[in-house]
Amino acid sequence: MSGKLFHAPFLAQHPGFELRSVVERSQQRMAADYPDITSYASIEALLADPTLELVVVNTPNDTHHDLARQALLAGKHVLVEKPVATSVAQWQELCDLARQQGRRLFAYQNRRWDTDFSAVRRVVESGQLGQLIEVHFRFDRYRPVLHTKVFKEDGRPGSGLVYDLGPHLLDQVISLFGRPLAVEKTIGSYRAGSQVPDFFNFHLRYPAGLNVWLTSSLLVADPGPAFILHGTQGSYRKERTDPQEAQLLAGMKPLDPAYGREQPGEEGRLTVAEPSGTLATTLDTAAPASYMGLFEAVYQAIRHGQPYPIKEEELTWQLEIIGE
């Protein structure tokens, strides 16, 4: 799913990339969508291709470190899916190796480019809420039955909800507020037969009294708002409305004019204090966003040496929190 939905369409449509090859060990499916693609039966065969500059690692979480390491040693730039590794030590080893090899190592944190989160970022950066006091981010699903993909459920390193949705929520918050002063965590397993966490709550404490709560569960049948923010001058709430995954599943291409656009009725609610002291609520329409922004950032970093917005230290902080 990751390769078909979140990577191939963007690499194929971005003018700076050419989608050349893929590793397909069991069934060769990519040619149906990309007739000119080369399908390799092994990672070693793909890495031996001298024409490839960038390799995307979007495999089970516990393989990210080893495969990214192989690609770097083969002289490739690497874009690695979240989580970038299952420990801080693994991540720092990859960063050091990338510097030694003179190659770029990128983290795929696509939800910085979610339409709904982009609206949250705009509200926070506008200062309309005054001094922020409470921030709540949630990412919930209702999946009471264990996943058919064994690597998600068998307790191996990197399995469970903390490593699945935790990197998304943590990256969004770290991109807004930086490294927290302290973290309190509650983690649980509630589905029948589960060997891995399927619930977590992180309480992140920041300077100036800011408290941030990140929550995710696989047993929420009626989810509430995904984003709630309260400050001294107002509040903001926003449902999880980013349409990109559903649009990609439906076959929409990233350059389609409708891509990344919310539907009417999905606006956020912004309530702020007027100069008179009265409260005024308005509907906040999110501008369309696109994961193409991530691939553009990768392109600019490789071709023009531009800084990549997802920084090495931010990924280190993320893994510190997840692994504490």
Secondary structure as a PSIPRED ss2 file (coil, helix, strand):
# PSIPRED VFORMAT (PSIPRED V4.0)

   1 M C   1.000  0.000  0.000
   2 S H   0.000  1.000  0.000
   3 G H   0.000  1.000  0.000
   4 K H   0.000  1.000  0.000
   5 L H   0.000  1.000  0.000
   6 F H   0.000  1.000  0.000
   7 H H   0.000  1.000  0.000
   8 A H   0.000  1.000  0.000
   9 P H   0.000  1.000  0.000
  10 F H   0.000  1.000  0.000
  11 L H   0.000  1.000  0.000
  12 A H   0.000  1.000  0.000
  13 Q H   0.000  1.000  0.000
  14 H C   1.000  0.000  0.000
  15 P C   1.000  0.000  0.000
  16 G C   1.000  0.000  0.000
  17 F C   1.000  0.000  0.000
  18 E C   1.000  0.000  0.000
  19 L C   1.000  0.000  0.000
  20 R C   1.000  0.000  0.000
  21 S E   0.000  0.000  1.000
  22 V E   0.000  0.000  1.000
  23 V E   0.000  0.000  1.000
  24 E C   1.000  0.000  0.000
  25 R C   1.000  0.000  0.000
  26 S C   1.000  0.000  0.000
  27 Q C   1.000  0.000  0.000
  28 Q C   1.000  0.000  0.000
  29 R C   1.000  0.000  0.000
  30 M H   0.000  1.000  0.000
  31 A H   0.000  1.000  0.000
  32 A H   0.000  1.000  0.000
  33 D C   1.000  0.000  0.000
  34 Y C   1.000  0.000  0.000
  35 P C   1.000  0.000  0.000
  36 D C   1.000  0.000  0.000
  37 I C   1.000  0.000  0.000
  38 T E   0.000  0.000  1.000
  39 S E   0.000  0.000  1.000
  40 Y E   0.000  0.000  1.000
  41 A C   1.000  0.000  0.000
  42 S C   1.000  0.000  0.000
  43 I H   0.000  1.000  0.000
  44 E H   0.000  1.000  0.000
  45 A H   0.000  1.000  0.000
  46 L H   0.000  1.000  0.000
  47 L H   0.000  1.000  0.000
  48 A C   1.000  0.000  0.000
  49 D C   1.000  0.000  0.000
  50 P C   1.000  0.000  0.000
  51 T C   1.000  0.000  0.000
  52 L C   1.000  0.000  0.000
  53 E C   1.000  0.000  0.000
  54 L E   0.000  0.000  1.000
  55 V E   0.000  0.000  1.000
  56 V E   0.000  0.000  1.000
  57 V E   0.000  0.000  1.000
  58 N C   1.000  0.000  0.000
  59 T C   1.000  0.000  0.000
  60 P C   1.000  0.000  0.000
  61 N H   0.000  1.000  0.000
  62 D H   0.000  1.000  0.000
  63 T H   0.000  1.000  0.000
  64 H H   0.000  1.000  0.000
  65 H H   0.000  1.000  0.000
  66 D H   0.000  1.000  0.000
  67 L H   0.000  1.000  0.000
  68 A H   0.000  1.000  0.000
  69 R H   0.000  1.000  0.000
  70 Q H   0.000  1.000  0.000
  71 A H   0.000  1.000  0.000
  72 L H   0.000  1.000  0.000
  73 L H   0.000  1.000  0.000
  74 A C   1.000  0.000  0.000
  75 G C   1.000  0.000  0.000
  76 K C   1.000  0.000  0.000
  77 H E   0.000  0.000  1.000
  78 V E   0.000  0.000  1.000
  79 L E   0.000  0.000  1.000
  80 V E   0.000  0.000  1.000
  81 E E   0.000  0.000  1.000
  82 K C   1.000  0.000  0.000
  83 P C   1.000  0.000  0.000
  84 V C   1.000  0.000  0.000
  85 A C   1.000  0.000  0.000
  86 T C   1.000  0.000  0.000
  87 S C   1.000  0.000  0.000
  88 V H   0.000  1.000  0.000
  89 A H   0.000  1.000  0.000
  90 Q H   0.000  1.000  0.000
  91 W H   0.000  1.000  0.000
  92 Q H   0.000  1.000  0.000
  93 E H   0.000  1.000  0.000
  94 L H   0.000  1.000  0.000
  95 C H   0.000  1.000  0.000
  96 D H   0.000  1.000  0.000
  97 L H   0.000  1.000  0.000
  98 A H   0.000  1.000  0.000
  99 R H   0.000  1.000  0.000
 100 Q H   0.000  1.000  0.000
 101 Q H   0.000  1.000  0.000
 102 G C   1.000  0.000  0.000
 103 R C   1.000  0.000  0.000
 104 R C   1.000  0.000  0.000
 105 L E   0.000  0.000  1.000
 106 F E   0.000  0.000  1.000
 107 A E   0.000  0.000  1.000
 108 Y E   0.000  0.000  1.000
 109 Q C   1.000  0.000  0.000
 110 N H   0.000  1.000  0.000
 111 R H   0.000  1.000  0.000
 112 R H   0.000  1.000  0.000
 113 W H   0.000  1.000  0.000
 114 D C   1.000  0.000  0.000
 115 T H   0.000  1.000  0.000
 116 D H   0.000  1.000  0.000
 117 F H   0.000  1.000  0.000
 118 S H   0.000  1.000  0.000
 119 A H   0.000  1.000  0.000
 120 V H   0.000  1.000  0.000
 121 R H   0.000  1.000  0.000
 122 R H   0.000  1.000  0.000
 123 V H   0.000  1.000  0.000
 124 V H   0.000  1.000  0.000
 125 E H   0.000  1.000  0.000
 126 S H   0.000  1.000  0.000
 127 G C   1.000  0.000  0.000
 128 Q C   1.000  0.000  0.000
 129 L C   1.000  0.000  0.000
 130 G C   1.000  0.000  0.000
 131 Q C   1.000  0.000  0.000
 132 L E   0.000  0.000  1.000
 133 I E   0.000  0.000  1.000
 134 E E   0.000  0.000  1.000
 135 V E   0.000  0.000  1.000
 136 H E   0.000  0.000  1.000
 137 F E   0.000  0.000  1.000
 138 R E   0.000  0.000  1.000
 139 F E   0.000  0.000  1.000
 140 D E   0.000  0.000  1.000
 141 R C   1.000  0.000  0.000
 142 Y E   0.000  0.000  1.000
 143 R C   1.000  0.000  0.000
 144 P C   1.000  0.000  0.000
 145 V C   1.000  0.000  0.000
 146 L C   1.000  0.000  0.000
 147 H C   1.000  0.000  0.000
 148 T C   1.000  0.000  0.000
 149 K C   1.000  0.000  0.000
 150 V H   0.000  1.000  0.000
 151 F H   0.000  1.000  0.000
 152 K H   0.000  1.000  0.000
 153 E C   1.000  0.000  0.000
 154 D C   1.000  0.000  0.000
 155 G C   1.000  0.000  0.000
 156 R C   1.000  0.000  0.000
 157 P C   1.000  0.000  0.000
 158 G C   1.000  0.000  0.000
 159 S C   1.000  0.000  0.000
 160 G C   1.000  0.000  0.000
 161 L H   0.000  1.000  0.000
 162 V H   0.000  1.000  0.000
 163 Y H   0.000  1.000  0.000
 164 D H   0.000  1.000  0.000
 165 L C   1.000  0.000  0.000
 166 G H   0.000  1.000  0.000
 167 P H   0.000  1.000  0.000
 168 H H   0.000  1.000  0.000
 169 L H   0.000  1.000  0.000
 170 L H   0.000  1.000  0.000
 171 D H   0.000  1.000  0.000
 172 Q H   0.000  1.000  0.000
 173 V H   0.000  1.000  0.000
 174 I H   0.000  1.000  0.000
 175 S H   0.000  1.000  0.000
 176 L H   0.000  1.000  0.000
 177 F H   0.000  1.000  0.000
 178 G C   1.000  0.000  0.000
 179 R C   1.000  0.000  0.000
 180 P C   1.000  0.000  0.000
 181 L C   1.000  0.000  0.000
 182 A E   0.000  0.000  1.000
 183 V E   0.000  0.000  1.000
 184 E E   0.000  0.000  1.000
 185 K E   0.000  0.000  1.000
 186 T E   0.000  0.000  1.000
 187 I E   0.000  0.000  1.000
 188 G E   0.000  0.000  1.000
 189 S C   1.000  0.000  0.000
 190 Y C   1.000  0.000  0.000
 191 R C   1.000  0.000  0.000
 192 A C   1.000  0.000  0.000
 193 G C   1.000  0.000  0.000
 194 S C   1.000  0.000  0.000
 195 Q C   1.000  0.000  0.000
 196 V C   1.000  0.000  0.000
 197 P C   1.000  0.000  0.000
 198 D C   1.000  0.000  0.000
 199 F E   0.000  0.000  1.000
 200 F E   0.000  0.000  1.000
 201 N E   0.000  0.000  1.000
 202 F E   0.000  0.000  1.000
 203 H E   0.000  0.000  1.000
 204 L E   0.000  0.000  1.000
 205 R E   0.000  0.000  1.000
 206 Y C   1.000  0.000  0.000
 207 P H   0.000  1.000  0.000
 208 A H   0.000  1.000  0.000
 209 G H   0.000  1.000  0.000
 210 L C   1.000  0.000  0.000
 211 N E   0.000  0.000  1.000
 212 V E   0.000  0.000  1.000
 213 W E   0.000  0.000  1.000
 214 L E   0.000  0.000  1.000
 215 T E   0.000  0.000  1.000
 216 S E   0.000  0.000  1.000
 217 S E   0.000  0.000  1.000
 218 L C   1.000  0.000  0.000
 219 L E   0.000  0.000  1.000
 220 V C   1.000  0.000  0.000
 221 A C   1.000  0.000  0.000
 222 D C   1.000  0.000  0.000
 223 P C   1.000  0.000  0.000
 224 G C   1.000  0.000  0.000
 225 P C   1.000  0.000  0.000
 226 A C   1.000  0.000  0.000
 227 F E   0.000  0.000  1.000
 228 I E   0.000  0.000  1.000
 229 L E   0.000  0.000  1.000
 230 H E   0.000  0.000  1.000
 231 G E   0.000  0.000  1.000
 232 T C   1.000  0.000  0.000
 233 Q C   1.000  0.000  0.000
 234 G E   0.000  0.000  1.000
 235 S E   0.000  0.000  1.000
 236 Y E   0.000  0.000  1.000
 237 R E   0.000  0.000  1.000
 238 K E   0.000  0.000  1.000
 239 E C   1.000  0.000  0.000
 240 R C   1.000  0.000  0.000
 241 T C   1.000  0.000  0.000
 242 D C   1.000  0.000  0.000
 243 P C   1.000  0.000  0.000
 244 Q H   0.000  1.000  0.000
 245 E H   0.000  1.000  0.000
 246 A H   0.000  1.000  0.000
 247 Q H   0.000  1.000  0.000
 248 L H   0.000  1.000  0.000
 249 L H   0.000  1.000  0.000
 250 A C   1.000  0.000  0.000
 251 G C   1.000  0.000  0.000
 252 M C   1.000  0.000  0.000
 253 K C   1.000  0.000  0.000
 254 P C   1.000  0.000  0.000
 255 L C   1.000  0.000  0.000
 256 D C   1.000  0.000  0.000
 257 P C   1.000  0.000  0.000
 258 A C   1.000  0.000  0.000
 259 Y C   1.000  0.000  0.000
 260 G C   1.000  0.000  0.000
 261 R C   1.000  0.000  0.000
 262 E C   1.000  0.000  0.000
 263 Q C   1.000  0.000  0.000
 264 P C   1.000  0.000  0.000
 265 G C   1.000  0.000  0.000
 266 E C   1.000  0.000  0.000
 267 E C   1.000  0.000  0.000
 268 G E   0.000  0.000  1.000
 269 R E   0.000  0.000  1.000
 270 L E   0.000  0.000  1.000
 271 T E   0.000  0.000  1.000
 272 V E   0.000  0.000  1.000
 273 A E   0.000  0.000  1.000
 274 E C   1.000  0.000  0.000
 275 P C   1.000  0.000  0.000
 276 S C   1.000  0.000  0.000
 277 G C   1.000  0.000  0.000
 278 T C   1.000  0.000  0.000
 279 L E   0.000  0.000  1.000
 280 A E   0.000  0.000  1.000
 281 T E   0.000  0.000  1.000
 282 T E   0.000  0.000  1.000
 283 L E   0.000  0.000  1.000
 284 D E   0.000  0.000  1.000
 285 T C   1.000  0.000  0.000
 286 A C   1.000  0.000  0.000
 287 A C   1.000  0.000  0.000
 288 P C   1.000  0.000  0.000
 289 A C   1.000  0.000  0.000
 290 S C   1.000  0.000  0.000
 291 Y C   1.000  0.000  0.000
 292 M H   0.000  1.000  0.000
 293 G H   0.000  1.000  0.000
 294 L H   0.000  1.000  0.000
 295 F H   0.000  1.000  0.000
 296 E H   0.000  1.000  0.000
 297 A H   0.000  1.000  0.000
 298 V H   0.000  1.000  0.000
 299 Y H   0.000  1.000  0.000
 300 Q H   0.000  1.000  0.000
 301 A H   0.000  1.000  0.000
 302 I H   0.000  1.000  0.000
 303 R H   0.000  1.000  0.000
 304 H H   0.000  1.000  0.000
 305 G C   1.000  0.000  0.000
 306 Q C   1.000  0.000  0.000
 307 P C   1.000  0.000  0.000
 308 Y C   1.000  0.000  0.000
 309 P C   1.000  0.000  0.000
 310 I C   1.000  0.000  0.000
 311 K C   1.000  0.000  0.000
 312 E H   0.000  1.000  0.000
 313 E H   0.000  1.000  0.000
 314 E H   0.000  1.000  0.000
 315 L H   0.000  1.000  0.000
 316 T H   0.000  1.000  0.000
 317 W H   0.000  1.000  0.000
 318 Q H   0.000  1.000  0.000
 319 L H   0.000  1.000  0.000
 320 E H   0.000  1.000  0.000
 321 I H   0.000  1.000  0.000
 322 I H   0.000  1.000  0.000
 323 G H   0.000  1.000  0.000
 324 E C   1.000  0.000  0.000
